[in-house]
Amino acid sequence: MLLSALVLLVVWAVWFRSPDGDGGNDQGRGRDGGHAPSTITPGPSSSESLISEHPGGRDEVSGGSGGADGDTGGSGGSGGTGGADGGEDGGVGGVGGANGADGGANGGADTGVSGGAEALPAGSDLPNCRPGSVEVTLRSVENRYAPGEKPVFRLTVRNGGDGACKVDFGSEATVFTIIEAGDGDEKVWKSEHCPKGDRSAFYRVPAGGTAVHTLEWDRRHSTPECGTPGDTAKAGTYLVEAKVEGLAEKVRTSFVLTKD
């Protein structure tokens, strides 16, 4: 009996330690008998960016006008077309000066003063320009204007003296008149019919320099006391006159409005 008991005890012990046995202790072991599996940290999802900064790296800044306008004071320059006055019509004094872009009598727009002139404050003690030291000329930018084109005129005061002087381009001191050439020479437009801007607007004209007063006409007849503008001027030859108070007599030039 004792021997049988010992044999049974050995068989039981061997069976208990067998890896295939059903009674083995699984604690501390995985299902395959090894160590427990490592934990895997998930990466970013497909909706998450791997780059934390916005693309581009910096905000783009516009370069502004620069370029050819860099030395002209931006949009303040009045430009001009040169022509008979050479390069002196270039936009130097800005548009309008003391007059601004206030416009002339109904149908005429005063587009400013250029050519090196500088606007002066009221009461400036700079001497007035005198007829013997300055030359006054008037020209039409184009000789002929097609239908719809607005004629543009340039009144130039050229200072031939040894020192600077001032000229008055105010609405009362400088007067423009447009005349239809032919029988009767009908006056179709006069700036004094409806003066705009300051009555006096003085500009400094440097020695050897110029002041250029530009006027644009919309081709309509003017009426006294700022009345409603009249008919559009018909095709034909016209004269434009200008008179600057205290300077030479009237200066004039001709131009043509063409047919369709």
C-alpha positions in Angstrom: 0.0 0.0 0.0 2.8 2.4 0.9 4.6 1.7 -2.4 1.4 2.3 -4.4 0.8 5.6 -2.6 4.4 6.8 -3.5 3.9 5.8 -7.2 0.6 7.8 -7.4 2.3 10.8 -5.8 5.1 10.9 -8.3 2.7 10.5 -11.3 0.6 13.3 -9.9 3.6 15.6 -9.5 4.8 15.0 -13.0 1.4 15.6 -14.5 1.0 18.8 -12.4 4.3 20.3 -13.8 3.5 19.3 -17.4 3.1 22.4 -19.8 0.1 20.7 -21.4 -1.7 20.1 -18.2 -5.0 21.7 -17.7 -4.3 22.7 -14.1 -1.2 24.9 -14.7 -1.1 28.3 -13.2 -1.5 31.0 -15.9 -0.9 34.0 -13.7 2.0 36.2 -14.7 2.1 34.5 -18.2 0.5 35.3 -21.5 -1.7 33.0 -23.4 1.4 31.7 -25.3 3.3 31.2 -22.0 5.6 34.2 -22.6 5.7 37.7 -21.0 2.7 40.0 -21.3 2.7 42.1 -24.5 4.1 45.7 -24.6 1.7 48.6 -24.8 1.9 50.5 -28.2 1.2 54.3 -28.2 -0.9 55.2 -31.2 0.5 57.8 -33.6 -1.3 60.9 -34.9 -4.5 60.3 -36.7 -4.9 61.0 -40.4 -6.6 64.3 -39.5 -3.6 65.7 -37.4 -0.8 67.6 -39.1 2.7 66.6 -38.4 3.9 70.2 -39.0 3.0 72.7 -36.2 3.7 75.9 -38.2 1.5 77.5 -40.9 3.0 77.2 -44.4 4.7 80.2 -45.9 6.8 81.2 -42.9 5.9 85.0 -43.1 3.2 87.4 -44.3 3.8 88.9 -47.7 3.9 92.7 -47.8 3.0 94.6 -50.9 5.8 96.6 -52.3 3.7 99.8 -52.9 3.9 101.9 -56.0 7.7 102.5 -56.0 9.3 102.1 -59.4 9.0 104.9 -61.8 6.9 106.9 -59.3 9.5 106.7 -56.6 10.9 110.2 -57.1 7.7 111.9 -58.1 5.9 112.0 -54.8 3.5 109.2 -55.7 0.1 110.2 -57.0 0.5 113.8 -56.1 2.5 114.5 -59.2 0.5 116.0 -62.0 2.6 114.3 -64.7 2.3 116.4 -67.9 3.2 115.6 -71.4 6.3 117.7 -72.0 6.0 118.7 -75.7 6.8 122.3 -76.5 7.6 122.9 -72.8 10.2 120.2 -72.7 10.4 118.2 -69.5 9.3 121.1 -67.4 5.7 120.1 -67.4 6.5 117.0 -65.3 4.5 116.6 -62.1 6.5 118.6 -59.6 4.1 120.7 -57.6 1.4 118.1 -57.2 -2.2 118.4 -58.4 -4.1 121.5 -57.7 -1.8 123.4 -55.3 -3.9 126.1 -53.7 -6.6 125.6 -56.2 -6.9 121.9 -55.7 -8.9 120.0 -58.4 -11.7 122.5 -57.9 -12.4 122.9 -61.5 -13.1 126.1 -63.5 -16.4 127.4 -64.8 -19.0 124.9 -65.8 -17.3 122.6 -68.3 -13.6 123.5 -67.5 -11.4 121.7 -65.0 -8.3 123.3 -63.5 -6.0 120.3 -63.2 -3.2 122.0 -61.4 0.1 123.8 -61.5 3.4 122.2 -62.2 6.8 122.9 -63.9 8.7 123.6 -60.7 6.3 126.2 -59.2 5.6 126.1 -55.4 2.4 127.3 -53.8 2.9 130.3 -51.5 1.0 131.3 -48.4 -1.2 134.4 -48.6 0.7 137.5 -47.9 4.0 136.2 -49.2 6.5 139.1 -49.6 8.1 137.5 -52.7 8.0 140.1 -55.5 5.5 139.7 -58.3 6.6 138.6 -61.7 7.0 141.5 -64.1 6.3 141.6 -67.9 9.9 142.5 -68.7 11.3 139.5 -66.9 8.9 136.7 -67.7 7.5 135.1 -70.9 3.9 133.9 -71.1 2.9 131.3 -73.6 -0.2 129.1 -74.2 -0.4 125.9 -76.2 -2.9 123.1 -76.8 -1.5 119.7 -75.9 -2.9 118.3 -79.2 -3.6 120.2 -82.4 -6.7 118.1 -83.2 -9.2 116.3 -80.9 -11.4 113.5 -82.0 -15.0 113.3 -80.8 -15.1 112.5 -77.1 -11.6 113.8 -76.4 -11.3 116.7 -74.0 -9.0 119.4 -75.1 -6.1 120.2 -72.7 -4.3 123.5 -72.6 -1.0 124.6 -70.9 -0.3 128.2 -69.8 3.4 128.6 -69.1 5.1 131.5 -67.3 8.9 131.3 -67.8 11.0 133.4 -65.5 14.0 134.9 -67.3 15.0 137.1 -64.4 17.9 136.7 -61.9 15.6 136.0 -58.9 12.4 134.2 -58.0 9.1 135.9 -58.4 5.4 135.0 -57.8 2.6 134.6 -60.3 -1.2 134.6 -59.5 -3.0 131.7 -61.0 -6.2 132.3 -58.9 -9.6 132.3 -60.6 -9.9 136.1 -60.6 -6.3 136.8 -61.8 -6.0 134.2 -64.6 -8.9 134.0 -67.1 -9.4 131.6 -70.0 -11.7 132.1 -72.9 -12.5 129.6 -75.8 -13.7 131.1 -79.1 -15.2 129.5 -82.1 -13.2 130.8 -85.0 -15.1 132.3 -88.0 -17.6 134.9 -88.5 -18.3 136.7 -85.3 -15.7 134.7 -83.2 -18.4 133.4 -80.8 -17.1 133.0 -77.2 -18.3 129.5 -76.3 -16.6 129.2 -72.9 -15.3 131.6 -70.3 -13.7 130.7 -67.0 -15.1 133.9 -65.4 -18.7 132.7 -66.0 -18.3 130.4 -63.0 -15.0 130.9 -61.2 -14.0 128.2 -58.8 -11.2 127.9 -56.3 -9.4 130.7 -54.6 -9.6 134.1 -56.2 -5.9 134.5 -55.6 -3.4 131.6 -55.7 0.2 132.7 -55.8 3.1 130.4 -57.0 6.8 130.9 -56.7 8.6 130.7 -60.0 12.3 130.1 -59.6 14.9 132.1 -61.6 15.2 130.4 -64.9 12.3 128.1 -64.1 8.6 127.9 -65.1 5.1 127.6 -63.7 2.7 125.7 -65.9 -1.1 126.1 -65.4 -3.1 123.2 -67.0 -6.8 123.5 -68.0 -9.1 120.8 -69.4 -12.3 121.6 -71.3 -15.2 119.2 -71.6 -16.4 120.8 -74.9 -19.6 122.3 -73.5 -20.6 125.9 -73.7 -20.5 127.9 -70.4 -23.3 130.1 -69.1 -23.0 133.2 -66.8 -23.4 132.9 -63.0 -22.7 129.2 -63.0 -25.8 128.3 -65.0 -26.4 124.9 -66.5 -23.8 124.2 -69.1 -25.0 124.6 -72.7 -24.6 122.6 -75.8 -21.6 120.5 -76.8 -19.3 122.4 -79.1 -19.6 121.4 -82.7 -16.7 120.3 -84.9 -14.5 123.2 -86.2 -11.5 125.4 -85.5 -11.3 127.1 -82.1 -9.1 129.6 -80.3 -8.2 129.5 -76.6 -7.1 132.7 -74.9 -5.5 133.3 -71.5 -4.7 136.5 -69.6 -2.7 136.7 -66.4 -3.2 139.8 -64.4 -0.2 142.0 -64.3 1.7 140.2 -67.0 1.6 140.4 -70.8 -1.5 141.0 -72.9 -3.6 138.0 -73.9 -1.9 135.0 -75.3 -3.8 132.6 -77.6 -3.5 129.4 -79.7 -5.7 127.4 -81.9 -7.0 123.8 -82.0 -9.5 121.7 -84.0 -12.4 119.6 -82.9 -12.9 116.9 -85.6 -16.0 115.3 -86.9 -17.0 111.6 -86.4 
